[in-house]
Amino acid sequence: MRTHRANQILAVVLAVFAVWYLYEAFQIRVFPLPRPIDSDLFPKVLGFLMLGLAGLLFFVREAIDEAAMEAAPAAADEPESPFWQRPWTRIVVTAVAVAVYATLLQPLGFILASFLLVAGLTVYYGYRRHVVTLGVAAAIPLVFYLVLTRLMTINLPAGLLPI
């Protein structure tokens, strides 16, 4: 039950942030030139998506049996997880990876920097199907790049790739 309450608190915090984000998204000025997709569409979609996901999180219940939750502290004989797999280490590694991504975005370009971020964090978090990782890490940045640059006419750094 403790996890359910934590999920509800986190959902409320995320919902408040989503409402604030949506308010700011609706303040984005619309360009007078007609465009199929204007600059305010993507932030609005993200805001409504975040609000919907916060609502789902509020009502989700953990599928873990309470008896298993009570038995978990008794397993103190298990060895401690390695340093690189501890929760706070993962948070720090992810934050550093995002900072490196932001630094490499201009020189390498959006596609290569995003590929390195997605592939690197996926492997770091333990996903071992490397062919799938490479496919997803290549496809997602490429699709985002094409949608943002071609459809929404947003300039993203091309970097080393001649796109």
C-alpha positions, -999 to 999 in steps of 0.1 A, spaced: 0 0 0 29 23 6 39 23 -31 3 32 -41 3 63 -19 38 73 -32 24 69 -67 -5 91 -59 17 119 -44 40 117 -74 10 118 -98 -3 149 -82 31 166 -84 34 156 -121 -2 168 -128 5 202 -113 37 205 -134 17 193 -165 -9 220 -159 18 247 -155 35 233 -186 3 234 -206 -4 270 -194 31 280 -207 25 260 -240 -7 280 -247 13 312 -243 35 303 -273 27 328 -301 13 314 -333 31 326 -364 10 346 -389 22 325 -418 0 294 -424 18 262 -416 5 226 -414 20 223 -379 28 253 -359 54 257 -331 29 253 -303 15 219 -313 44 197 -300 45 213 -265 7 211 -262 7 174 -272 35 167 -246 16 186 -219 -16 167 -225 3 134 -226 20 142 -193 -13 151 -177 -29 119 -190 0 98 -177 -1 115 -143 -38 105 -142 -30 69 -150 -2 69 -123 -27 82 -97 -50 52 -102 -24 24 -108 -20 -2 -81 11 -22 -76 7 -59 -85 32 -70 -58 17 -92 -31 18 -76 4 32 -109 18 61 -106 -6 67 -70 5 68 -81 42 92 -109 34 116 -87 15 133 -71 45 141 -106 58 164 -112 28 192 -92 44 216 -121 38 217 -112 1 249 -95 -11 246 -58 -18 243 -48 -54 274 -35 -72 281 2 -70 271 9 -106 237 -7 -101 227 12 -71 198 37 -76 217 69 -68 246 58 -90 222 53 -118 207 87 -113 241 103 -114 252 83 -144 220 93 -163 225 130 -154 261 129 -165 250 112 -197 225 139 -205 251 166 -198 275 149 -221 247 146 -247 241 183 -245 278 190 -249 281 167 -279 248 178 -296 264 206 -317 297 190 -328 282 155 -335 247 165 -345 213 155 -332 212 120 -347 247 108 -336 245 124 -301 210 109 -296 221 75 -309 250 75 -284 227 86 -255 200 60 -262 223 31 -269 246 39 -240 219 42 -214 201 12 -227 232 -10 -224 240 6 -190 205 -2 -177 210 -38 -186 191 -45 -218 212 -72 -235 196 -76 -270 221 -54 -287 207 -57 -322 174 -44 -310 192 -16 -291 211 -6 -322 180 -6 -343 160 15 -318 189 38 -311 192 45 -348 156 47 -358 142 70 -330 166 99 -335 163 96 -372 125 97 -371 126 126 -346 151 145 -368 130 141 -399 98 150 -382 113 181 -365 133 193 -395 111 184 -424 76 186 -411 79 212 -383 108 231 -399 128 233 -368 166 236 -372 186 209 -355 223 205 -357 233 180 -384 268 177 -371 290 151 -389 262 137 -410 256 153 -444 218 156 -440 
